[in-house]
């Protein structure tokens, strides 16, 4: 297991994005409040991101990538079923 959070939503649908935020934060021994302060959001935003209740804006995803020194794709993984809907032709 790679530590990605992927929980079902209240209506039974899968989340579109899984994330490694709790693992990355724990590796650095940061509290949710400390991470929130580092990326300039509220602690509640971090709680919602970690639980999958809130999908990050591009701006927040970029801030997280910088603070963790990883690419957005290393932190967040889209649902393959959602990606399958993309038309490339």
C-alpha positions as CSV (number, residue, x, y, z in Angstrom):
1,X,0.0,0.0,0.0
2,X,1.4,3.4,-0.9
3,X,-0.6,5.4,1.6
4,X,-3.0,7.0,-0.9
5,X,-6.4,8.1,0.6
6,X,-9.3,6.9,-1.6
7,X,-12.6,6.8,0.2
8,X,-16.1,6.5,-1.1
9,X,-18.2,9.6,-1.0
10,X,-21.5,9.8,0.9
11,X,-23.4,9.0,-2.3
12,X,-21.4,5.8,-2.9
13,X,-19.3,7.1,-5.8
14,X,-15.5,6.9,-5.8
15,X,-13.5,10.0,-5.4
16,X,-11.9,11.3,-8.6
17,X,-8.5,11.9,-6.9
18,X,-6.6,9.8,-4.4
19,X,-3.8,11.5,-2.4
20,X,-0.7,10.8,-0.3
21,X,-1.1,13.9,1.9
22,X,-1.4,12.2,5.3
23,X,1.7,10.0,4.6
24,X,3.8,12.9,3.3
25,X,2.8,15.1,6.2
26,X,3.5,12.3,8.8
27,X,6.9,11.6,7.2
28,X,7.8,15.2,8.0
29,X,6.2,15.1,11.4
30,X,4.0,18.1,10.6
31,X,0.6,18.7,12.1
32,X,-2.3,19.6,9.9
33,X,-2.1,23.1,11.2
34,X,1.6,23.4,10.3
35,X,1.0,22.1,6.7
36,X,-1.9,24.6,6.4
37,X,0.4,27.4,7.5
38,X,3.1,26.4,5.1
39,X,0.7,26.4,2.1
40,X,-1.4,29.4,3.3
41,X,-4.8,27.6,3.8
42,X,-6.9,26.8,6.8
43,X,-6.4,23.6,8.9
44,X,-9.9,22.6,7.9
45,X,-8.9,22.7,4.2
46,X,-6.0,20.3,5.0
47,X,-8.4,18.0,6.8
48,X,-10.8,18.1,3.8
49,X,-8.0,17.5,1.3
50,X,-6.6,14.6,3.4
51,X,-10.0,12.9,3.7
52,X,-10.8,13.4,0.1
53,X,-13.9,15.6,0.8
54,X,-12.3,18.4,-1.2
55,X,-10.3,18.3,-4.4
56,X,-7.5,20.8,-4.5
57,X,-7.5,23.8,-6.8
58,X,-4.5,23.9,-9.2
59,X,-3.0,26.7,-7.0
60,X,-3.2,24.5,-3.9
61,X,-1.9,21.4,-5.7
62,X,1.1,23.5,-6.9
63,X,1.8,24.7,-3.4
64,X,1.7,21.2,-2.1
65,X,4.1,20.0,-4.8
66,X,6.5,22.8,-3.8
67,X,6.3,22.2,0.0
68,X,6.7,18.4,-0.4
69,X,9.3,18.6,-3.2
70,X,7.3,16.3,-5.4
71,X,5.3,16.6,-8.6
72,X,1.6,16.9,-8.4
73,X,1.3,13.5,-10.0
74,X,3.4,12.0,-7.2
75,X,1.0,13.4,-4.6
76,X,-2.4,13.0,-6.4
77,X,-3.6,10.1,-8.5
78,X,-6.8,10.5,-10.6
79,X,-9.4,7.8,-10.7
80,X,-8.6,5.6,-13.8
81,X,-12.3,5.5,-14.7
82,X,-12.5,9.3,-14.8
83,X,-9.4,9.5,-17.0
84,X,-10.9,6.9,-19.3
85,X,-13.6,9.4,-20.2
86,X,-11.0,11.8,-21.7
87,X,-11.0,11.8,-25.5
88,X,-7.6,12.4,-27.1
89,X,-8.7,12.3,-30.7
